[in-house]
Structures are given as C-alpha cells and as structure tokens.
C-alpha cells in the first residue's frame, strides 16, 4: 500500500492520502470488525472499537516497521484496544444485546429455528467470555479468521509452538464449558 510504503521509506506522499486511507480501511475493516464482534457479541461495540482501531492505526502508522503484515499489526492494535476497553466497561453492562444476536440477517421464517440459532450463538458468546483471554483470542484468530500459528504468535507475542498449545487447551476448555453449561432441551417435552 503506497501510503504505508511512503511513511516507512520516509518519502513524501505524491498521491491522494485519502485514497490510500480509504483503500486501507476497506481492505482491512472486515477482519477487525469480525474480531470485535466475536469478543464482544455487540454490533454497536464492534463498530465503535473498529473505528477506534483504525484511528489508532492511522495516528501511529509511523511506528509500523513492516516486520509483520498489516493485518497482523491491525489485529495487535485491536487486541490492545479491546483489553483497555474491557477495563473501563462497567461489570454488569450487557454487551450481548438481543438485536445483535442474529446480525447475519437470517431470513428463515421458522420461529423455532431462529430461536435456536439465537440461543446457540448466545451460548457460544457466553462461553467465549468465560475463557481466559489468551484462549479466547487464539480460538477467534484461528477458527474465525483462519490465521496461521505464525501470525497468531506475532499478535500474541508468543512462539508458534505456544500458540498451538494454547489452541489445543482453548478447544478443550471450550468443549468442557459447553458440555457443562449448555442445556439441551428435549423437543418432545
């Protein structure tokens, strides 16, 4: 991306910075937004945190050294913003608003199916919030975003081998919590 190369090489930007910023935002918004949606469960919070991430990225672009991909760098910023935000949110604030549960716009008219989908998503989000932060992050980065262990290691400041172990333990912990906390209803009742 020309904007980032220009800053990194110390050259003056001769083309439209706004074009570069727009491209940067459009090329990377989805992965940042999806990360926040998975960790917060809220569209509103995800939008706010995504905007904050891009603001932080643009204002600190001079610190991007190119040792990692822009995607990895942005997710590091996003993770730090989320960690800082969690500290400031009120403990009893409900981040899982009802209107956010089915943001995919499921057009199914079967109320039972829609209800089950909402409940399943809510169960998964609730369990994710109960996982230790490193477990939650490694699961989201690997299973939702499809990042490699090397990319995850860069974001979490760990070795790739450590991220493999974290992922294994995170999956085990998630399964255990899911089995113990999710109530399965018998449809014949």
C-alpha positions as CSV (number, residue, x, y, z in Angstrom):
1,X,0.0,0.0,0.0
2,X,1.6,3.3,-1.1
3,X,0.7,5.3,2.0
4,X,2.4,2.9,4.3
5,X,5.4,2.4,2.0
6,X,5.8,6.2,1.8
7,X,5.8,6.6,5.5
8,X,8.1,3.6,6.0
9,X,10.6,4.9,3.4
10,X,10.4,8.5,4.6
11,X,9.2,9.7,1.2
12,X,6.7,12.4,0.6
13,X,3.3,11.1,-0.5
14,X,2.6,12.4,-4.0
15,X,-0.8,10.8,-4.4
16,X,-4.1,11.2,-2.5
17,X,-3.7,10.2,1.1
18,X,-7.5,9.9,1.3
19,X,-7.4,7.3,-1.4
20,X,-4.9,5.3,0.5
21,X,-6.8,5.6,3.7
22,X,-10.0,4.6,2.1
23,X,-8.3,1.5,0.5
24,X,-6.7,0.6,3.8
25,X,-10.0,0.8,5.6
26,X,-12.0,-1.2,3.0
27,X,-9.3,-3.8,2.7
28,X,-9.0,-4.5,6.4
29,X,-12.3,-3.4,8.1
30,X,-14.0,-6.8,7.9
31,X,-11.3,-8.7,9.8
32,X,-11.1,-6.1,12.6
33,X,-14.9,-5.8,12.9
34,X,-15.3,-9.6,13.0
35,X,-12.7,-9.9,15.7
36,X,-14.6,-7.3,17.9
37,X,-18.0,-8.9,17.1
38,X,-16.7,-12.3,18.3
39,X,-15.2,-10.9,21.5
40,X,-18.0,-8.5,22.4
41,X,-21.1,-10.0,20.8
42,X,-22.3,-6.5,20.1
43,X,-22.6,-4.8,16.7
44,X,-22.5,-1.3,18.3
45,X,-19.4,-2.0,20.4
46,X,-17.8,-3.7,17.4
47,X,-18.4,-0.6,15.2
48,X,-17.0,1.7,17.9
49,X,-13.9,-0.4,18.5
50,X,-13.3,-0.8,14.8
51,X,-13.3,2.9,14.3
52,X,-11.0,3.4,17.3
53,X,-8.6,0.8,15.9
54,X,-8.3,2.5,12.5
55,X,-7.9,5.9,14.2
56,X,-5.1,4.4,16.3
57,X,-3.5,2.7,13.3
58,X,-3.5,5.9,11.2
59,X,-2.1,8.0,14.0
60,X,0.6,5.5,14.8
61,X,1.5,4.5,11.2
62,X,5.0,5.9,11.6
63,X,5.6,3.0,14.1
64,X,4.7,0.3,11.6
65,X,8.1,-1.3,10.7
66,X,6.8,-3.8,8.2
67,X,8.1,-6.8,10.3
68,X,4.6,-8.3,10.1
69,X,1.7,-8.0,7.7
70,X,-0.7,-5.0,8.1
71,X,-3.4,-7.5,9.1
72,X,-1.3,-8.8,11.9
73,X,-0.4,-5.3,13.0
74,X,-4.0,-4.1,13.0
75,X,-5.1,-7.1,15.0
76,X,-2.5,-6.3,17.6
77,X,-3.9,-2.8,17.9
78,X,-7.4,-4.2,18.0
79,X,-6.5,-6.6,20.8
80,X,-4.8,-3.9,22.8
81,X,-7.8,-1.6,22.4
82,X,-10.2,-4.3,23.4
83,X,-8.1,-5.1,26.5
84,X,-8.1,-1.5,27.5
85,X,-11.8,-1.1,26.8
86,X,-12.8,-4.1,28.9
87,X,-11.1,-2.5,31.9
88,X,-13.3,0.6,31.6
89,X,-16.6,-1.1,30.9
90,X,-19.0,-1.5,33.8
91,X,-19.0,-5.1,35.0
92,X,-22.8,-5.6,34.7
93,X,-23.1,-3.9,31.3
94,X,-24.8,-6.3,28.9
95,X,-22.6,-6.5,25.7
96,X,-24.8,-9.1,24.2
97,X,-27.8,-7.1,23.0
98,X,-30.7,-9.1,21.6
99,X,-30.7,-7.3,18.3
100,X,-27.0,-8.3,17.8
101,X,-27.5,-12.0,18.2
102,X,-28.8,-12.6,14.6
103,X,-26.9,-9.9,12.7
104,X,-26.4,-12.2,9.8
105,X,-30.0,-11.3,8.7
106,X,-31.3,-14.9,8.8
107,X,-34.4,-14.8,6.6
108,X,-35.8,-18.1,8.0
109,X,-39.4,-17.7,9.0
110,X,-39.4,-20.7,11.3
111,X,-39.5,-19.2,14.8
112,X,-38.2,-22.3,16.4
113,X,-35.1,-22.4,14.1
114,X,-34.5,-18.6,14.6
115,X,-34.8,-19.0,18.3
116,X,-32.4,-22.0,18.4
117,X,-29.9,-20.1,16.3
118,X,-30.1,-17.1,18.6
119,X,-29.7,-19.3,21.7
120,X,-26.8,-21.2,20.2
121,X,-25.0,-18.1,19.3
122,X,-25.6,-16.6,22.7
123,X,-24.3,-19.8,24.3
124,X,-21.1,-19.7,22.3
125,X,-20.6,-16.0,23.0
126,X,-21.2,-16.5,26.7
127,X,-18.7,-19.4,26.8
128,X,-16.1,-17.3,24.9
129,X,-16.4,-14.6,27.6
130,X,-15.6,-17.2,30.3
131,X,-12.4,-18.4,28.6
132,X,-9.1,-16.9,29.7
133,X,-8.2,-14.0,27.3
134,X,-5.4,-15.9,25.5
135,X,-7.6,-18.9,24.9
136,X,-10.4,-16.7,23.6
137,X,-8.1,-14.8,21.3
138,X,-6.3,-17.8,19.9
139,X,-9.6,-19.5,19.2
140,X,-11.0,-16.4,17.4
141,X,-7.8,-15.8,15.4
142,X,-7.5,-19.4,14.3
143,X,-11.1,-20.6,13.9
144,X,-12.9,-17.4,12.8
145,X,-10.1,-15.5,10.9
146,X,-8.1,-18.5,9.8
147,X,-4.8,-17.0,10.8
148,X,-1.7,-19.2,10.8
149,X,0.1,-20.1,14.1
150,X,2.9,-17.7,13.0
151,X,0.5,-14.8,12.5
152,X,-1.2,-15.6,15.8
153,X,2.2,-15.8,17.5
154,X,3.1,-12.3,16.2
155,X,-0.2,-10.9,17.5
156,X,0.0,-12.5,21.0
157,X,3.8,-12.0,21.3
158,X,4.3,-15.8,21.7
159,X,6.1,-18.5,19.8
160,X,4.1,-20.5,17.2
161,X,4.5,-23.6,19.3
162,X,3.0,-21.9,22.3
163,X,0.0,-20.8,20.2
164,X,-0.5,-24.4,19.1
165,X,-0.6,-25.5,22.8
166,X,-2.9,-22.6,23.6
167,X,-5.3,-23.5,20.8
168,X,-5.4,-27.1,21.9
169,X,-6.1,-26.1,25.5
170,X,-8.6,-23.5,24.4
171,X,-10.6,-26.0,22.4
172,X,-10.6,-28.4,25.4
173,X,-11.7,-25.7,27.8
174,X,-14.4,-24.6,25.4
175,X,-15.7,-28.1,25.0
176,X,-15.8,-28.7,28.7
177,X,-17.6,-25.4,29.4
178,X,-20.0,-26.1,26.5
179,X,-20.9,-29.5,27.8
180,X,-21.3,-28.3,31.4
181,X,-23.2,-25.1,30.8
182,X,-25.4,-25.5,27.7
183,X,-28.7,-27.1,28.4
184,X,-30.1,-29.2,25.7
185,X,-33.9,-29.2,25.5
186,X,-35.9,-32.3,24.6
187,X,-38.2,-31.3,21.8
188,X,-40.7,-34.0,22.8
189,X,-41.4,-32.2,26.0
